[in-house]
Amino acid sequence: MNYKLNEIKNKIVNRYFEVVEDEEIIEKKEDEIIPIKKESIKPEVKVAAKPTMIEAGCEIQGNIVGQNDFEIRGKVIGDITIKGKLIIDSGEVTGNIESETDIQILSATMIKGYLKGKNIVLDNQCQGNIHSSESIQLLSHAQIKGDITTKSIKIEEGAIIDGQMKMLIKNNEHSFKKSTNL
């Protein structure tokens, strides 16, 4: 019985479907056969991820760990560890912040905790030490209470620092550390 079912099934498949070899897929287009190699077909399409957003009026209590970019306009009580870019605008974070890339602390923002990133831009209050592996830019409304460690720093008029500053050695420069009390 199974033999007859398989035979009928094969006849139907052979009559209505064309057998395709493993190496290529054949697509019919208005009586024209166009061979398409499997190598030209990509198994996945990468889409640029939108940043994860914590909006104003939202409060998160707990640690945040992520792979993509983040934008925070609300309140976070807990540590933030991400691989992407972090923007905090009109938000509040009580906890340590680490990003493998850039961090921007913009207007009406309060940070209470350690801040670590590659390039950091600050334009509001930060109570805690700041470590940048590349550069820090303190805009005119920046108020820092803590130590700063970086390779490069730009300070606009009006920025306030209450702490020590340590300059990291750049690859081509002298082999001593510079330390300044402010």
Secondary structure, 3 states (H helix, E strand, C coil): CHHHHHHHHHHHHHHHCCCCCCCEEEEEECCEEEEEEHHHCCCCCCCCCCCEEECCCCEEECCEEECCCEEECCEEECCEEECCCEEECCCEEECCEEECCEEEECCCCEEECCEEEEEEEECCEEECCEEEEEEEEECCCCEEECCEEECEEEECCCCEEECEEEECCCCCCCCCCEEEEC
